[in-house]
Amino acid sequence: MELIGAIWRKSTRSGVQGDCVEVADNLPGVVGVRDSKDPTGPVLTFDPQTWRAFVAFAKQH
């Protein structure tokens, strides 16, 4: 899946070394996740509901 128009962002809690993931959640019906060190590499995609459930779970743990 090509994410044309994706706006990638890192968490404000990311370290200065940039070893983190980036998320693009500005597209309708899909959320992209990629490795910030390899921006042209593979992208995981999730539907928005699944992504919200993952984030909610991660915040609890």
mmCIF file of the N, C-alpha and C atoms, coordinates in Angstrom:
data_MODEL
# 
_entry.id   MODEL 
# 
loop_
_atom_site.group_PDB 
_atom_site.id 
_atom_site.type_symbol 
_atom_site.label_atom_id 
_atom_site.label_alt_id 
_atom_site.label_comp_id 
_atom_site.label_asym_id 
_atom_site.label_entity_id 
_atom_site.label_seq_id 
_atom_site.pdbx_PDB_ins_code 
_atom_site.Cartn_x 
_atom_site.Cartn_y 
_atom_site.Cartn_z 
_atom_site.occupancy 
_atom_site.B_iso_or_equiv 
_atom_site.pdbx_formal_charge 
_atom_site.auth_seq_id 
_atom_site.auth_comp_id 
_atom_site.auth_asym_id 
_atom_site.auth_atom_id 
_atom_site.pdbx_PDB_model_num 
ATOM 1   N N  . MET A 1 1  ? 0.847  -1.171 0.000  1.00 0.00 ? 1  MET A N  1 
ATOM 2   C CA . MET A 1 1  ? 0.000  0.000  0.000  1.00 0.00 ? 1  MET A CA 1 
ATOM 3   C C  . MET A 1 1  ? 0.895  1.237  0.000  1.00 0.00 ? 1  MET A C  1 
ATOM 4   N N  . GLU A 1 2  ? 0.644  2.133  -0.901 1.00 0.00 ? 2  GLU A N  1 
ATOM 5   C CA . GLU A 1 2  ? 1.391  3.383  -0.957 1.00 0.00 ? 2  GLU A CA 1 
ATOM 6   C C  . GLU A 1 2  ? 0.610  4.456  -0.207 1.00 0.00 ? 2  GLU A C  1 
ATOM 7   N N  . LEU A 1 3  ? 1.287  5.144  0.662  1.00 0.00 ? 3  LEU A N  1 
ATOM 8   C CA . LEU A 1 3  ? 0.628  6.131  1.515  1.00 0.00 ? 3  LEU A CA 1 
ATOM 9   C C  . LEU A 1 3  ? 0.911  7.542  1.002  1.00 0.00 ? 3  LEU A C  1 
ATOM 10  N N  . ILE A 1 4  ? 0.420  7.823  -0.175 1.00 0.00 ? 4  ILE A N  1 
ATOM 11  C CA . ILE A 1 4  ? 0.625  9.142  -0.776 1.00 0.00 ? 4  ILE A CA 1 
ATOM 12  C C  . ILE A 1 4  ? -0.058 10.202 0.073  1.00 0.00 ? 4  ILE A C  1 
ATOM 13  N N  . GLY A 1 5  ? 0.674  11.239 0.409  1.00 0.00 ? 5  GLY A N  1 
ATOM 14  C CA . GLY A 1 5  ? 0.130  12.316 1.232  1.00 0.00 ? 5  GLY A CA 1 
ATOM 15  C C  . GLY A 1 5  ? 0.276  12.094 2.717  1.00 0.00 ? 5  GLY A C  1 
ATOM 16  N N  . ALA A 1 6  ? 0.926  10.992 3.107  1.00 0.00 ? 6  ALA A N  1 
ATOM 17  C CA . ALA A 1 6  ? 1.106  10.712 4.533  1.00 0.00 ? 6  ALA A CA 1 
ATOM 18  C C  . ALA A 1 6  ? 1.985  11.771 5.173  1.00 0.00 ? 6  ALA A C  1 
ATOM 19  N N  . ILE A 1 7  ? 1.586  12.228 6.327  1.00 0.00 ? 7  ILE A N  1 
ATOM 20  C CA . ILE A 1 7  ? 2.379  13.154 7.121  1.00 0.00 ? 7  ILE A CA 1 
ATOM 21  C C  . ILE A 1 7  ? 2.891  12.368 8.324  1.00 0.00 ? 7  ILE A C  1 
ATOM 22  N N  . TRP A 1 8  ? 4.193  12.122 8.338  1.00 0.00 ? 8  TRP A N  1 
ATOM 23  C CA . TRP A 1 8  ? 4.811  11.295 9.367  1.00 0.00 ? 8  TRP A CA 1 
ATOM 24  C C  . TRP A 1 8  ? 5.207  12.149 10.565 1.00 0.00 ? 8  TRP A C  1 
ATOM 25  N N  . ARG A 1 9  ? 4.979  11.582 11.750 1.00 0.00 ? 9  ARG A N  1 
ATOM 26  C CA . ARG A 1 9  ? 5.354  12.291 12.974 1.00 0.00 ? 9  ARG A CA 1 
ATOM 27  C C  . ARG A 1 9  ? 5.924  11.297 13.977 1.00 0.00 ? 9  ARG A C  1 
ATOM 28  N N  . LYS A 1 10 ? 6.784  11.809 14.833 1.00 0.00 ? 10 LYS A N  1 
ATOM 29  C CA . LYS A 1 10 ? 7.347  11.015 15.927 1.00 0.00 ? 10 LYS A CA 1 
ATOM 30  C C  . LYS A 1 10 ? 6.726  11.490 17.232 1.00 0.00 ? 10 LYS A C  1 
ATOM 31  N N  . SER A 1 11 ? 6.762  10.649 18.213 1.00 0.00 ? 11 SER A N  1 
ATOM 32  C CA . SER A 1 11 ? 6.276  11.021 19.533 1.00 0.00 ? 11 SER A CA 1 
ATOM 33  C C  . SER A 1 11 ? 7.107  12.171 20.087 1.00 0.00 ? 11 SER A C  1 
ATOM 34  N N  . THR A 1 12 ? 6.470  13.044 20.815 1.00 0.00 ? 12 THR A N  1 
ATOM 35  C CA . THR A 1 12 ? 7.203  14.123 21.470 1.00 0.00 ? 12 THR A CA 1 
ATOM 36  C C  . THR A 1 12 ? 8.103  13.570 22.570 1.00 0.00 ? 12 THR A C  1 
ATOM 37  N N  . ARG A 1 13 ? 7.919  12.328 22.933 1.00 0.00 ? 13 ARG A N  1 
ATOM 38  C CA . ARG A 1 13 ? 8.751  11.680 23.949 1.00 0.00 ? 13 ARG A CA 1 
ATOM 39  C C  . ARG A 1 13 ? 9.925  10.921 23.338 1.00 0.00 ? 13 ARG A C  1 
ATOM 40  N N  . SER A 1 14 ? 10.101 11.027 22.044 1.00 0.00 ? 14 SER A N  1 
ATOM 41  C CA . SER A 1 14 ? 11.214 10.356 21.376 1.00 0.00 ? 14 SER A CA 1 
ATOM 42  C C  . SER A 1 14 ? 12.535 10.963 21.819 1.00 0.00 ? 14 SER A C  1 
ATOM 43  N N  . GLY A 1 15 ? 13.555 10.139 21.837 1.00 0.00 ? 15 GLY A N  1 
ATOM 44  C CA . GLY A 1 15 ? 14.887 10.619 22.188 1.00 0.00 ? 15 GLY A CA 1 
ATOM 45  C C  . GLY A 1 15 ? 15.495 11.425 21.046 1.00 0.00 ? 15 GLY A C  1 
ATOM 46  N N  . VAL A 1 16 ? 16.585 12.090 21.341 1.00 0.00 ? 16 VAL A N  1 
ATOM 47  C CA . VAL A 1 16 ? 17.246 12.930 20.343 1.00 0.00 ? 16 VAL A CA 1 
ATOM 48  C C  . VAL A 1 16 ? 17.990 12.112 19.295 1.00 0.00 ? 16 VAL A C  1 
ATOM 49  N N  . GLN A 1 17 ? 18.241 10.848 19.551 1.00 0.00 ? 17 GLN A N  1 
ATOM 50  C CA . GLN A 1 17 ? 18.954 10.005 18.596 1.00 0.00 ? 17 GLN A CA 1 
ATOM 51  C C  . GLN A 1 17 ? 18.062 9.554  17.447 1.00 0.00 ? 17 GLN A C  1 
ATOM 52  N N  . GLY A 1 18 ? 16.780 9.687  17.589 1.00 0.00 ? 18 GLY A N  1 
ATOM 53  C CA . GLY A 1 18 ? 15.855 9.360  16.514 1.00 0.00 ? 18 GLY A CA 1 
ATOM 54  C C  . GLY A 1 18 ? 15.549 7.891  16.335 1.00 0.00 ? 18 GLY A C  1 
ATOM 55  N N  . ASP A 1 19 ? 15.900 7.062  17.300 1.00 0.00 ? 19 ASP A N  1 
ATOM 56  C CA . ASP A 1 19 ? 15.619 5.636  17.208 1.00 0.00 ? 19 ASP A CA 1 
ATOM 57  C C  . ASP A 1 19 ? 14.201 5.361  17.692 1.00 0.00 ? 19 ASP A C  1 
ATOM 58  N N  . CYS A 1 20 ? 13.243 5.565  16.807 1.00 0.00 ? 20 CYS A N  1 
ATOM 59  C CA . CYS A 1 20 ? 11.859 5.385  17.215 1.00 0.00 ? 20 CYS A CA 1 
ATOM 60  C C  . CYS A 1 20 ? 11.000 5.070  15.982 1.00 0.00 ? 20 CYS A C  1 
ATOM 61  N N  . VAL A 1 21 ? 9.736  5.001  16.198 1.00 0.00 ? 21 VAL A N  1 
ATOM 62  C CA . VAL A 1 21 ? 8.810  4.790  15.097 1.00 0.00 ? 21 VAL A CA 1 
ATOM 63  C C  . VAL A 1 21 ? 8.145  6.113  14.735 1.00 0.00 ? 21 VAL A C  1 
ATOM 64  N N  . GLU A 1 22 ? 7.682  6.174  13.511 1.00 0.00 ? 22 GLU A N  1 
ATOM 65  C CA . GLU A 1 22 ? 6.907  7.321  13.050 1.00 0.00 ? 22 GLU A CA 1 
ATOM 66  C C  . GLU A 1 22 ? 5.519  6.818  12.679 1.00 0.00 ? 22 GLU A C  1 
ATOM 67  N N  . VAL A 1 23 ? 4.540  7.663  12.873 1.00 0.00 ? 23 VAL A N  1 
ATOM 68  C CA . VAL A 1 23 ? 3.152  7.321  12.596 1.00 0.00 ? 23 VAL A CA 1 
ATOM 69  C C  . VAL A 1 23 ? 2.566  8.354  11.638 1.00 0.00 ? 23 VAL A C  1 
ATOM 70  N N  . ALA A 1 24 ? 1.810  7.863  10.678 1.00 0.00 ? 24 ALA A N  1 
ATOM 71  C CA . ALA A 1 24 ? 1.049  8.738  9.783  1.00 0.00 ? 24 ALA A CA 1 
ATOM 72  C C  . ALA A 1 24 ? -0.421 8.394  9.985  1.00 0.00 ? 24 ALA A C  1 
ATOM 73  N N  . ASP A 1 25 ? -1.144 9.307  10.606 1.00 0.00 ? 25 ASP A N  1 
ATOM 74  C CA . ASP A 1 25 ? -2.566 9.045  10.884 1.00 0.00 ? 25 ASP A CA 1 
ATOM 75  C C  . ASP A 1 25 ? -3.469 10.105 10.261 1.00 0.00 ? 25 ASP A C  1 
ATOM 76  N N  . ASN A 1 26 ? -2.984 10.733 9.212  1.00 0.00 ? 26 ASN A N  1 
ATOM 77  C CA . ASN A 1 26 ? -3.760 11.786 8.564  1.00 0.00 ? 26 ASN A CA 1 
ATOM 78  C C  . ASN A 1 26 ? -4.542 11.309 7.346  1.00 0.00 ? 26 ASN A C  1 
ATOM 79  N N  . LEU A 1 27 ? -4.424 10.039 6.988  1.00 0.00 ? 27 LEU A N  1 
ATOM 80  C CA . LEU A 1 27 ? -5.119 9.528  5.805  1.00 0.00 ? 27 LEU A CA 1 
ATOM 81  C C  . LEU A 1 27 ? -6.408 8.817  6.207  1.00 0.00 ? 27 LEU A C  1 
ATOM 82  N N  . PRO A 1 28 ? -7.431 8.904  5.382  1.00 0.00 ? 28 PRO A N  1 
ATOM 83  C CA . PRO A 1 28 ? -8.694 8.245  5.724  1.00 0.00 ? 28 PRO A CA 1 
ATOM 84  C C  . PRO A 1 28 ? -8.579 6.723  5.659  1.00 0.00 ? 28 PRO A C  1 
ATOM 85  N N  . GLY A 1 29 ? -8.988 6.068  6.731  1.00 0.00 ? 29 GLY A N  1 
ATOM 86  C CA . GLY A 1 29 ? -9.108 4.616  6.742  1.00 0.00 ? 29 GLY A CA 1 
ATOM 87  C C  . GLY A 1 29 ? -7.836 3.838  6.952  1.00 0.00 ? 29 GLY A C  1 
ATOM 88  N N  . VAL A 1 30 ? -6.696 4.501  7.186  1.00 0.00 ? 30 VAL A N  1 
ATOM 89  C CA . VAL A 1 30 ? -5.449 3.763  7.378  1.00 0.00 ? 30 VAL A CA 1 
ATOM 90  C C  . VAL A 1 30 ? -4.480 4.569  8.247  1.00 0.00 ? 30 VAL A C  1 
ATOM 91  N N  . VAL A 1 31 ? -3.730 3.835  9.078  1.00 0.00 ? 31 VAL A N  1 
ATOM 92  C CA . VAL A 1 31 ? -2.662 4.426  9.880  1.00 0.00 ? 31 VAL A CA 1 
ATOM 93  C C  . VAL A 1 31 ? -1.386 3.688  9.501  1.00 0.00 ? 31 VAL A C  1 
ATOM 94  N N  . GLY A 1 32 ? -0.349 4.442  9.133  1.00 0.00 ? 32 GLY A N  1 
ATOM 95  C CA . GLY A 1 32 ? 0.926  3.847  8.780  1.00 0.00 ? 32 GLY A CA 1 
ATOM 96  C C  . GLY A 1 32 ? 1.916  3.989  9.914  1.00 0.00 ? 32 GLY A C  1 
ATOM 97  N N  . VAL A 1 33 ? 2.775  2.978  10.064 1.00 0.00 ? 33 VAL A N  1 
ATOM 98  C CA . VAL A 1 33 ? 3.815  2.984  11.090 1.00 0.00 ? 33 VAL A CA 1 
ATOM 99  C C  . VAL A 1 33 ? 5.110  2.525  10.428 1.00 0.00 ? 33 VAL A C  1 
ATOM 100 N N  . ARG A 1 34 ? 6.196  3.285  10.646 1.00 0.00 ? 34 ARG A N  1 
ATOM 101 C CA . ARG A 1 34 ? 7.481  2.924  10.047 1.00 0.00 ? 34 ARG A CA 1 
ATOM 102 C C  . ARG A 1 34 ? 8.623  3.226  11.010 1.00 0.00 ? 34 ARG A C  1 
ATOM 103 N N  . ASP A 1 35 ? 9.783  2.676  10.703 1.00 0.00 ? 35 ASP A N  1 
ATOM 104 C CA . ASP A 1 35 ? 11.009 2.894  11.467 1.00 0.00 ? 35 ASP A CA 1 
ATOM 105 C C  . ASP A 1 35 ? 11.603 4.232  11.048 1.00 0.00 ? 35 ASP A C  1 
ATOM 106 N N  . SER A 1 36 ? 11.824 5.118  11.993 1.00 0.00 ? 36 SER A N  1 
ATOM 107 C CA . SER A 1 36 ? 12.343 6.446  11.656 1.00 0.00 ? 36 SER A CA 1 
ATOM 108 C C  . SER A 1 36 ? 13.741 6.387  11.058 1.00 0.00 ? 36 SER A C  1 
ATOM 109 N N  . LYS A 1 37 ? 14.502 5.324  11.338 1.00 0.00 ? 37 LYS A N  1 
ATOM 110 C CA . LYS A 1 37 ? 15.844 5.197  10.784 1.00 0.00 ? 37 LYS A CA 1 
ATOM 111 C C  . LYS A 1 37 ? 15.813 4.730  9.330  1.00 0.00 ? 37 LYS A C  1 
ATOM 112 N N  . ASP A 1 38 ? 14.687 4.235  8.858  1.00 0.00 ? 38 ASP A N  1 
ATOM 113 C CA . ASP A 1 38 ? 14.575 3.694  7.502  1.00 0.00 ? 38 ASP A CA 1 
ATOM 114 C C  . ASP A 1 38 ? 13.274 4.190  6.856  1.00 0.00 ? 38 ASP A C  1 
ATOM 115 N N  . PRO A 1 39 ? 13.183 5.495  6.578  1.00 0.00 ? 39 PRO A N  1 
ATOM 116 C CA . PRO A 1 39 ? 11.925 6.060  6.082  1.00 0.00 ? 39 PRO A CA 1 
ATOM 117 C C  . PRO A 1 39 ? 11.475 5.535  4.714  1.00 0.00 ? 39 PRO A C  1 
ATOM 118 N N  . THR A 1 40 ? 12.375 4.925  3.966  1.00 0.00 ? 40 THR A N  1 
ATOM 119 C CA . THR A 1 40 ? 11.967 4.352  2.678  1.00 0.00 ? 40 THR A CA 1 
ATOM 120 C C  . THR A 1 40 ? 11.742 2.851  2.783  1.00 0.00 ? 40 THR A C  1 
ATOM 121 N N  . GLY A 1 41 ? 11.864 2.317  3.984  1.00 0.00 ? 41 GLY A N  1 
ATOM 122 C CA . GLY A 1 41 ? 11.691 0.887  4.215  1.00 0.00 ? 41 GLY A CA 1 
ATOM 123 C C  . GLY A 1 41 ? 10.226 0.506  4.344  1.00 0.00 ? 41 GLY A C  1 
ATOM 124 N N  . PRO A 1 42 ? 9.981  -0.687 4.845  1.00 0.00 ? 42 PRO A N  1 
ATOM 125 C CA . PRO A 1 42 ? 8.611  -1.197 4.950  1.00 0.00 ? 42 PRO A CA 1 
ATOM 126 C C  . PRO A 1 42 ? 7.757  -0.389 5.925  1.00 0.00 ? 42 PRO A C  1 
ATOM 127 N N  . VAL A 1 43 ? 6.460  -0.411 5.667  1.00 0.00 ? 43 VAL A N  1 
ATOM 128 C CA . VAL A 1 43 ? 5.472  0.285  6.489  1.00 0.00 ? 43 VAL A CA 1 
ATOM 129 C C  . VAL A 1 43 ? 4.423  -0.716 6.935  1.00 0.00 ? 43 VAL A C  1 
ATOM 130 N N  . LEU A 1 44 ? 4.111  -0.712 8.207  1.00 0.00 ? 44 LEU A N  1 
ATOM 131 C CA . LEU A 1 44 ? 2.973  -1.481 8.713  1.00 0.00 ? 44 LEU A CA 1 
ATOM 132 C C  . LEU A 1 44 ? 1.742  -0.604 8.608  1.00 0.00 ? 44 LEU A C  1 
ATOM 133 N N  . THR A 1 45 ? 0.627  -1.183 8.230  1.00 0.00 ? 45 THR A N  1 
ATOM 134 C CA . THR A 1 45 ? -0.611 -0.406 8.154  1.00 0.00 ? 45 THR A CA 1 
ATOM 135 C C  . THR A 1 45 ? -1.685 -1.057 9.025  1.00 0.00 ? 45 THR A C  1 
ATOM 136 N N  . PHE A 1 46 ? -2.496 -0.201 9.612  1.00 0.00 ? 46 PHE A N  1 
ATOM 137 C CA . PHE A 1 46 ? -3.571 -0.626 10.503 1.00 0.00 ? 46 PHE A CA 1 
ATOM 138 C C  . PHE A 1 46 ? -4.814 0.174  10.178 1.00 0.00 ? 46 PHE A C  1 
ATOM 139 N N  . ASP A 1 47 ? -5.979 -0.401 10.444 1.00 0.00 ? 47 ASP A N  1 
ATOM 140 C CA . ASP A 1 47 ? -7.178 0.414  10.349 1.00 0.00 ? 47 ASP A CA 1 
ATOM 141 C C  . ASP A 1 47 ? -7.217 1.275  11.611 1.00 0.00 ? 47 ASP A C  1 
ATOM 142 N N  . PRO A 1 48 ? -7.825 2.446  11.546 1.00 0.00 ? 48 PRO A N  1 
ATOM 143 C CA . PRO A 1 48 ? -7.798 3.384  12.687 1.00 0.00 ? 48 PRO A CA 1 
ATOM 144 C C  . PRO A 1 48 ? -8.314 2.800  13.998 1.00 0.00 ? 48 PRO A C  1 
ATOM 145 N N  . GLN A 1 49 ? -9.332 1.963  13.943 1.00 0.00 ? 49 GLN A N  1 
ATOM 146 C CA . GLN A 1 49 ? -9.877 1.387  15.177 1.00 0.00 ? 49 GLN A CA 1 
ATOM 147 C C  . GLN A 1 49 ? -8.847 0.475  15.845 1.00 0.00 ? 49 GLN A C  1 
ATOM 148 N N  . THR A 1 50 ? -8.165 -0.331 15.065 1.00 0.00 ? 50 THR A N  1 
ATOM 149 C CA . THR A 1 50 ? -7.139 -1.217 15.613 1.00 0.00 ? 50 THR A CA 1 
ATOM 150 C C  . THR A 1 50 ? -5.995 -0.408 16.197 1.00 0.00 ? 50 THR A C  1 
ATOM 151 N N  . TRP A 1 51 ? -5.582 0.652  15.503 1.00 0.00 ? 51 TRP A N  1 
ATOM 152 C CA . TRP A 1 51 ? -4.499 1.496  16.004 1.00 0.00 ? 51 TRP A CA 1 
ATOM 153 C C  . TRP A 1 51 ? -4.888 2.152  17.330 1.00 0.00 ? 51 TRP A C  1 
ATOM 154 N N  . ARG A 1 52 ? -6.100 2.676  17.424 1.00 0.00 ? 52 ARG A N  1 
ATOM 155 C CA . ARG A 1 52 ? -6.553 3.301  18.675 1.00 0.00 ? 52 ARG A CA 1 
ATOM 156 C C  . ARG A 1 52 ? -6.554 2.286  19.819 1.00 0.00 ? 52 ARG A C  1 
ATOM 157 N N  . ALA A 1 53 ? -6.979 1.052  19.539 1.00 0.00 ? 53 ALA A N  1 
ATOM 158 C CA . ALA A 1 53 ? -6.986 0.016  20.569 1.00 0.00 ? 53 ALA A CA 1 
ATOM 159 C C  . ALA A 1 53 ? -5.562 -0.305 21.020 1.00 0.00 ? 53 ALA A C  1 
ATOM 160 N N  . PHE A 1 54 ? -4.620 -0.375 20.084 1.00 0.00 ? 54 PHE A N  1 
ATOM 161 C CA . PHE A 1 54 ? -3.225 -0.631 20.429 1.00 0.00 ? 54 PHE A CA 1 
ATOM 162 C C  . PHE A 1 54 ? -2.670 0.487  21.303 1.00 0.00 ? 54 PHE A C  1 
ATOM 163 N N  . VAL A 1 55 ? -2.892 1.726  20.923 1.00 0.00 ? 55 VAL A N  1 
ATOM 164 C CA . VAL A 1 55 ? -2.381 2.866  21.688 1.00 0.00 ? 55 VAL A CA 1 
ATOM 165 C C  . VAL A 1 55 ? -2.990 2.875  23.092 1.00 0.00 ? 55 VAL A C  1 
ATOM 166 N N  . ALA A 1 56 ? -4.279 2.630  23.195 1.00 0.00 ? 56 ALA A N  1 
ATOM 167 C CA . ALA A 1 56 ? -4.936 2.591  24.508 1.00 0.00 ? 56 ALA A CA 1 
ATOM 168 C C  . ALA A 1 56 ? -4.336 1.500  25.385 1.00 0.00 ? 56 ALA A C  1 
ATOM 169 N N  . PHE A 1 57 ? -4.084 0.330  24.806 1.00 0.00 ? 57 PHE A N  1 
ATOM 170 C CA . PHE A 1 57 ? -3.474 -0.786 25.548 1.00 0.00 ? 57 PHE A CA 1 
ATOM 171 C C  . PHE A 1 57 ? -2.061 -0.399 25.993 1.00 0.00 ? 57 PHE A C  1 
ATOM 172 N N  . ALA A 1 58 ? -1.276 0.180  25.091 1.00 0.00 ? 58 ALA A N  1 
ATOM 173 C CA . ALA A 1 58 ? 0.107  0.553  25.417 1.00 0.00 ? 58 ALA A CA 1 
ATOM 174 C C  . ALA A 1 58 ? 0.149  1.595  26.542 1.00 0.00 ? 58 ALA A C  1 
ATOM 175 N N  . LYS A 1 59 ? -0.791 2.508  26.557 1.00 0.00 ? 59 LYS A N  1 
ATOM 176 C CA . LYS A 1 59 ? -0.815 3.527  27.608 1.00 0.00 ? 59 LYS A CA 1 
ATOM 177 C C  . LYS A 1 59 ? -1.123 2.926  28.973 1.00 0.00 ? 59 LYS A C  1 
ATOM 178 N N  . GLN A 1 60 ? -1.808 1.798  29.012 1.00 0.00 ? 60 GLN A N  1 
ATOM 179 C CA . GLN A 1 60 ? -2.158 1.151  30.281 1.00 0.00 ? 60 GLN A CA 1 
ATOM 180 C C  . GLN A 1 60 ? -1.008 0.343  30.857 1.00 0.00 ? 60 GLN A C  1 
ATOM 181 N N  . HIS A 1 61 ? -0.010 0.041  30.033 1.00 0.00 ? 61 HIS A N  1 
ATOM 182 C CA . HIS A 1 61 ? 1.070  -0.857 30.482 1.00 0.00 ? 61 HIS A CA 1 
ATOM 183 C C  . HIS A 1 61 ? 2.401  -0.207 30.475 1.00 0.00 ? 61 HIS A C  1 
# 
